Amino acid sequence: MCQVLPHVEQGIGIVKGLAGLAEMAAAQGQAERAGRLFGAAAHLLPATSSYREEVNRRVAAARAQLDAATFEVGWTAGQAMTEEQAISFALQDAWLRCWHRSHAAVHTVRKGVRS
């Protein structure tokens, strides 16, 4: 039986996470961010991965709905990223977005309490 190495499984998980965040960016119209995250995901994905076809399909769907030139700028930058750079880029912005939403929610609750 062929055993999949843990670091390979972790790498696929990272690629899937990057692709998921890229789809979220695409849904929000963020062409450069979507391109960068998809570019990094495609770059980090092993050439023989069975997930490659899925990533290609998701990239094509995002490209079709976004500004092609802006997406391509992001894609090129993402292709040059290391795994650490891609993770840092993905988490930094995701953390800021979560903080902003939670910060706004706290202020909304405070306003409601004071009223």
C-alpha positions in Angstrom: 0.0 0.0 0.0 1.3 3.5 -0.9 1.5 5.8 2.2 1.0 9.5 1.7 3.6 11.5 3.6 2.2 13.9 6.2 4.0 17.0 4.7 2.4 16.2 1.3 -1.1 16.1 2.9 -0.3 19.4 4.7 0.8 20.9 1.5 -2.4 20.0 -0.3 -4.3 21.5 2.7 -2.4 24.7 2.3 -3.1 24.8 -1.5 -6.8 24.2 -0.8 -6.9 26.9 1.8 -5.2 29.4 -0.6 -7.7 28.5 -3.4 -10.6 28.9 -1.0 -9.4 32.4 0.0 -8.8 33.2 -3.7 -12.4 32.3 -4.5 -13.6 34.6 -1.6 -11.4 37.4 -3.0 -12.9 36.8 -6.5 -16.4 36.9 -5.2 -15.6 40.3 -3.7 -14.2 41.5 -7.0 -10.6 41.6 -5.7 -8.9 40.5 -8.9 -5.3 41.1 -7.9 -5.7 39.3 -4.5 -7.6 36.4 -6.2 -4.9 36.1 -8.8 -2.1 36.2 -6.3 -3.7 33.5 -4.1 -4.5 31.3 -7.0 -1.1 31.8 -8.5 0.5 30.8 -5.2 -1.8 27.8 -4.9 -1.0 26.6 -8.4 2.7 27.1 -7.9 2.7 25.1 -4.7 0.6 22.3 -6.0 2.6 19.2 -7.1 2.4 18.7 -10.8 1.1 15.1 -10.3 -1.6 16.1 -7.9 -5.1 14.9 -8.6 -6.3 18.2 -7.3 -4.7 20.2 -10.2 -7.8 19.8 -12.5 -10.0 21.2 -9.7 -7.6 24.2 -9.2 -7.5 24.9 -12.9 -11.3 24.9 -13.1 -11.6 27.3 -10.1 -8.9 29.6 -11.6 -10.7 29.7 -14.9 -14.0 30.6 -13.2 -12.4 33.4 -11.3 -10.5 34.7 -14.3 -13.8 34.8 -16.3 -15.5 37.1 -13.8 -12.6 39.5 -13.0 -10.4 42.1 -14.8 -8.0 39.9 -16.7 -5.0 42.3 -16.6 -5.3 42.8 -12.8 -5.8 39.1 -12.2 -2.7 38.4 -14.3 -0.6 40.8 -12.2 -1.6 39.0 -9.1 -1.1 35.6 -10.7 2.5 36.5 -11.6 3.2 37.7 -8.1 1.7 34.6 -6.6 3.7 32.3 -8.8 6.9 33.8 -7.4 5.8 33.3 -3.7 7.3 30.7 -1.4 4.9 28.7 0.8 5.7 30.9 3.8 5.1 34.1 1.8 1.8 32.8 0.5 0.6 31.8 4.0 1.7 35.1 5.4 -0.1 37.1 2.7 -3.3 35.0 3.1 -3.4 35.2 6.8 -2.4 38.9 7.2 -5.3 40.1 5.2 -7.7 37.5 6.6 -6.8 38.5 10.1 -7.3 42.2 9.3 -10.7 41.5 7.8 -11.8 39.4 10.8 -10.6 42.1 13.2 -12.4 44.8 11.3 -15.7 42.9 11.4 -15.4 42.0 15.1 -14.4 45.5 16.0 -17.5 46.9 14.1 -19.7 44.3 15.8 -18.4 45.4 19.3 -19.3 49.0 18.5 -22.7 48.0 17.2 -23.4 46.1 20.4 -22.1 49.0 22.5 -24.4 51.5 20.7 -27.3 49.2 21.2 -26.6 48.9 25.0 -26.3 52.7 25.4 -29.5 53.5 23.5 
